[in-house]
């Protein structure tokens, strides 16, 4: 079994509300049959702080690129592990008031 990456923008009063809406939409679009490679496979999320002055999308790219590199800061390595764990929670990034980005790998 493989994994696919996902990147989902969602809105809600809280990250939990946005996550639930994103998962529900993915299940509606891709079904409940498991191994969809979407956020539908995730049961929870972990908030990942974005360094000040950094765009969320740029930071996510830094995290994707950190895999296997030894010369990255511990905070980047820890966030990268969250993002790249297909069986673990989704990574969640605040993207402004009431806006959230969920990203990661999901089983496919």
C-alpha contacts under 8 A as a table, 3 or more apart, distances in Angstrom:
res1	aa1	res2	aa2	distance
1	X	107	X	6.98
1	X	108	X	6.23
2	X	107	X	5.85
2	X	108	X	5.17
3	X	37	X	6.00
3	X	86	X	6.61
3	X	105	X	5.96
3	X	106	X	5.23
3	X	107	X	4.34
3	X	108	X	4.86
4	X	37	X	4.83
4	X	38	X	7.18
4	X	105	X	5.45
4	X	106	X	5.51
4	X	107	X	6.51
4	X	108	X	6.20
5	X	37	X	6.91
5	X	38	X	7.35
5	X	103	X	7.32
5	X	104	X	5.56
5	X	105	X	4.35
5	X	106	X	6.31
6	X	37	X	7.35
6	X	38	X	5.77
6	X	39	X	6.63
6	X	102	X	7.80
6	X	103	X	5.34
6	X	104	X	5.59
6	X	105	X	6.18
6	X	106	X	7.29
7	X	101	X	6.97
7	X	102	X	5.81
7	X	103	X	4.41
7	X	104	X	6.93
8	X	22	X	7.23
8	X	39	X	7.79
8	X	101	X	5.59
8	X	102	X	5.13
8	X	103	X	6.29
9	X	22	X	7.93
9	X	99	X	7.26
9	X	100	X	5.82
9	X	101	X	4.53
9	X	102	X	6.43
10	X	18	X	5.30
10	X	19	X	7.15
10	X	21	X	7.39
10	X	22	X	6.22
10	X	99	X	6.01
10	X	100	X	5.37
10	X	101	X	6.31
10	X	102	X	7.79
11	X	15	X	7.98
11	X	17	X	7.94
11	X	18	X	5.13
11	X	98	X	5.47
11	X	99	X	4.62
11	X	100	X	6.10
12	X	15	X	6.53
12	X	16	X	7.91
12	X	17	X	5.36
12	X	18	X	4.52
12	X	98	X	5.16
12	X	99	X	6.58
12	X	100	X	7.88
13	X	17	X	6.50
13	X	18	X	7.37
13	X	98	X	5.24
14	X	17	X	5.23
14	X	18	X	6.35
14	X	98	X	6.55
15	X	18	X	5.06
15	X	19	X	5.96
15	X	92	X	7.73
15	X	94	X	7.94
15	X	98	X	7.76
15	X	99	X	7.95
15	X	100	X	6.42
16	X	19	X	5.03
16	X	20	X	6.19
17	X	20	X	5.28
17	X	21	X	6.33
18	X	21	X	5.14
18	X	22	X	6.16
18	X	99	X	7.89
18	X	100	X	6.95
19	X	22	X	5.08
19	X	23	X	6.12
19	X	44	X	7.99
19	X	45	X	7.72
19	X	102	X	7.60
20	X	23	X	5.18
20	X	24	X	6.03
21	X	24	X	5.12
21	X	25	X	6.12
22	X	25	X	5.19
22	X	26	X	6.19
22	X	39	X	7.19
22	X	40	X	7.83
23	X	26	X	5.12
23	X	27	X	6.12
23	X	39	X	5.70
23	X	40	X	4.75
23	X	41	X	7.94
23	X	42	X	7.51
24	X	27	X	5.14
24	X	28	X	6.15
24	X	40	X	7.13
25	X	28	X	5.01
25	X	29	X	6.12
26	X	29	X	5.03
26	X	30	X	5.73
26	X	31	X	7.44
26	X	38	X	6.68
26	X	39	X	6.46
26	X	40	X	5.20
27	X	30	X	5.20
27	X	31	X	4.69
27	X	32	X	5.56
27	X	40	X	5.34
28	X	31	X	5.58
28	X	32	X	7.82
30	X	36	X	6.45
30	X	40	X	7.94
31	X	34	X	7.67
31	X	36	X	7.71
32	X	40	X	7.69
33	X	36	X	7.31
34	X	40	X	7.91
34	X	41	X	6.49
34	X	107	X	7.99
34	X	108	X	7.72
35	X	38	X	7.98
35	X	41	X	6.89
35	X	106	X	7.48
35	X	107	X	5.00
35	X	108	X	3.96
36	X	40	X	7.08
36	X	41	X	6.92
36	X	106	X	7.53
36	X	107	X	6.73
36	X	108	X	5.10
37	X	40	X	7.75
37	X	41	X	7.04
37	X	105	X	7.25
37	X	106	X	4.62
37	X	107	X	5.03
37	X	108	X	4.32
38	X	41	X	6.07
38	X	105	X	7.78
38	X	106	X	5.70
38	X	107	X	7.75
38	X	108	X	7.99
39	X	42	X	5.38
39	X	90	X	7.41
39	X	102	X	7.94
39	X	103	X	7.86
39	X	106	X	6.68
40	X	43	X	7.96
41	X	106	X	6.10
41	X	107	X	6.97
42	X	45	X	7.57
42	X	87	X	7.73
42	X	88	X	7.33
42	X	89	X	5.90
42	X	90	X	6.22
42	X	106	X	7.29
43	X	89	X	6.50
44	X	88	X	7.99
44	X	89	X	4.90
44	X	90	X	6.33
45	X	89	X	4.52
45	X	90	X	4.37
45	X	91	X	5.62
45	X	92	X	6.13
45	X	102	X	8.00
46	X	82	X	7.69
46	X	89	X	6.26
46	X	90	X	6.25
46	X	91	X	5.21
46	X	92	X	5.73
47	X	91	X	6.16
47	X	92	X	4.70
47	X	93	X	6.02
47	X	94	X	7.88
48	X	79	X	6.48
48	X	91	X	6.28
48	X	92	X	5.78
48	X	93	X	5.56
49	X	93	X	6.60
49	X	94	X	7.72
50	X	54	X	6.69
50	X	55	X	7.76
50	X	56	X	6.48
50	X	59	X	6.78
50	X	93	X	7.09
51	X	54	X	5.68
54	X	58	X	6.87
54	X	59	X	6.57
55	X	58	X	5.26
55	X	59	X	6.27
56	X	59	X	5.14
56	X	60	X	6.22
56	X	93	X	6.96
56	X	94	X	7.93
56	X	95	X	6.79
57	X	60	X	5.09
57	X	61	X	6.35
58	X	61	X	5.14
58	X	62	X	6.39
59	X	62	X	4.93
59	X	63	X	6.30
60	X	63	X	5.03
60	X	64	X	6.28
61	X	64	X	5.07
61	X	65	X	6.18
62	X	65	X	5.13
62	X	66	X	6.16
62	X	76	X	8.00
63	X	66	X	5.10
63	X	67	X	7.27
63	X	76	X	6.37
63	X	77	X	7.49
63	X	79	X	6.81
63	X	80	X	4.79
63	X	83	X	7.39
64	X	67	X	6.22
64	X	80	X	6.57
64	X	83	X	7.60
64	X	84	X	7.63
66	X	69	X	5.45
66	X	72	X	6.79
66	X	76	X	7.29
66	X	77	X	6.68
66	X	80	X	6.58
67	X	77	X	7.70
67	X	80	X	6.83
69	X	72	X	6.51
72	X	76	X	6.41
72	X	77	X	6.45
73	X	76	X	5.37
73	X	77	X	6.33
74	X	77	X	4.97
74	X	78	X	6.07
75	X	78	X	5.19
75	X	79	X	6.22
76	X	79	X	5.17
76	X	80	X	5.94
77	X	80	X	5.00
77	X	81	X	6.29
78	X	81	X	5.23
78	X	82	X	6.66
79	X	82	X	5.19
79	X	83	X	6.36
80	X	83	X	5.03
80	X	84	X	6.07
81	X	84	X	5.20
81	X	85	X	6.06
82	X	85	X	5.55
82	X	88	X	7.16
82	X	89	X	7.11
82	X	90	X	7.17
82	X	91	X	6.13
82	X	104	X	7.62
83	X	90	X	6.68
83	X	91	X	5.45
83	X	103	X	6.62
83	X	104	X	4.48
83	X	105	X	6.68
84	X	104	X	5.81
84	X	105	X	5.61
85	X	88	X	5.22
85	X	89	X	7.49
85	X	104	X	7.21
85	X	105	X	6.25
85	X	106	X	7.91
86	X	89	X	7.92
86	X	104	X	7.09
86	X	105	X	4.56
86	X	106	X	4.58
86	X	107	X	5.79
87	X	106	X	6.88
87	X	107	X	7.12
90	X	102	X	6.24
90	X	103	X	5.99
90	X	104	X	5.61
90	X	105	X	7.76
91	X	102	X	5.54
91	X	103	X	5.34
91	X	104	X	6.05
92	X	100	X	6.72
92	X	101	X	5.67
92	X	102	X	4.55
92	X	103	X	6.62
93	X	100	X	5.72
93	X	101	X	5.11
93	X	102	X	6.42
94	X	97	X	7.82
94	X	99	X	6.33
94	X	100	X	4.77
94	X	101	X	6.49
95	X	98	X	7.82
95	X	99	X	5.10
95	X	100	X	5.11
95	X	101	X	6.51
96	X	99	X	5.24
96	X	100	X	7.29
